Amino acid sequence: MESTLVRCADGHVFSTASFPMQQAERLGPGRLVRCPRCARLRSVVPVTLQKR
């Protein structure tokens, strides 16, 4: 299973093993996932890594 690096609405960055409906672009990039730092369901978006 592939992990995805995500950022929650509070700015915490973490990886998640499941990113529900990752291929459904018509719904937008945000999903609800439980943040391990907030301990709440938060809206998360995938983090894009930028090359420097």
Secondary structure, DSSP 8 states (H G I E B T S, - for coil): ---EEEEETTS-EEEES--TTTT-GGG-S-EEEE-TTT-SEEEEEE------
